[in-house]
Amino acid sequence: MKQKIVIKVEMPCDRCRSKALALVAATGGVHSVAIAGDARDQVVVVGDGVDSVRLASALRRKVGPAEIVQLASQAKDEGGGNKAPAAPAPGRCAAAHAATADG
């Protein structure tokens, strides 16, 4: 069953966006990944059998606070989307960049 997942992720820099896209693209069952939203803070994932909760948890661990915004099944017999809010985690972007910054 093909599904579309929209996850809002705190990605203040291009490096964080790249990291998020790579993480999601490496997940099994993912067909396409895109960045959306006015602030470029949403990751749109289309795939078969993708575990949205596991994906959001991985983004929280590796990138920063993540929240599932939309789950939509693209099957003909099922319509509409389900919303499942997730608890945000504290951001680590600034701390991670400070630890790896040169000079």
C-alpha positions in Angstrom: 0.0 0.0 0.0 1.6 3.3 -1.1 1.5 6.1 1.4 2.5 9.7 1.8 4.0 10.9 5.0 4.7 14.5 5.9 7.0 15.1 8.9 7.9 18.5 10.2 11.6 18.5 11.3 13.6 21.4 12.7 16.3 21.9 10.1 17.8 25.3 10.5 20.7 24.8 8.0 21.4 23.1 4.7 23.6 20.5 6.4 20.7 19.4 8.6 18.4 19.2 5.5 21.0 17.1 3.7 21.3 14.8 6.7 17.5 14.4 7.0 17.1 13.6 3.3 19.9 11.0 3.3 18.5 9.3 6.4 15.0 9.1 5.0 16.2 8.0 1.5 18.2 5.1 3.1 15.0 3.8 4.8 13.5 0.6 3.3 10.4 1.0 1.2 10.9 4.7 0.4 10.3 5.7 -3.2 10.7 9.5 -3.1 11.8 12.2 -0.6 11.2 15.9 -0.9 11.5 19.1 1.2 8.4 21.2 1.4 6.9 24.1 3.4 7.6 27.8 3.3 10.4 27.4 5.9 11.7 24.3 4.2 11.0 22.4 7.4 8.9 19.5 6.2 10.0 16.2 4.7 7.6 14.5 2.3 8.1 10.8 2.0 6.3 8.5 -0.5 6.7 4.8 -0.2 5.4 1.3 0.5 5.3 -0.1 4.0 7.3 2.8 5.6 7.0 2.9 9.4 6.2 6.6 10.1 6.8 6.4 13.8 10.2 4.7 13.4 11.1 7.3 10.7 10.2 10.2 12.9 12.1 8.7 15.8 15.2 8.3 13.6 14.9 11.9 12.5 14.6 13.0 16.1 17.8 11.1 17.1 19.9 12.2 14.1 18.6 15.7 13.1 16.4 17.3 15.7 12.7 17.7 16.8 10.3 16.0 14.5 6.6 15.8 14.4 4.3 13.7 12.1 2.0 16.2 10.3 0.2 13.9 7.9 -0.3 10.3 7.0 -2.2 9.6 3.7 -2.8 6.3 2.1 -2.8 6.5 -1.7 -4.7 3.3 -2.2 -8.0 3.6 -4.1 -10.1 1.8 -1.4 -8.9 4.0 1.4 -9.3 7.7 1.5 -8.4 10.6 3.8 -5.4 11.0 6.1 -4.7 10.2 9.7 -3.0 12.6 11.9 -0.7 11.3 14.7 1.1 13.9 16.7 4.5 13.1 18.1 6.3 14.7 21.1 9.1 16.9 20.0 12.6 16.3 21.4 15.1 19.0 22.3 17.1 20.3 19.4 20.8 19.5 19.1 21.7 21.3 15.9 23.8 24.1 17.5 25.6 21.8 19.9 26.4 19.3 17.1 27.8 22.0 14.8 29.8 23.6 17.7 31.4 20.3 18.5 32.5 19.7 14.9 33.3 23.3 13.9 36.8 24.0 12.7 38.7 27.1 13.9 
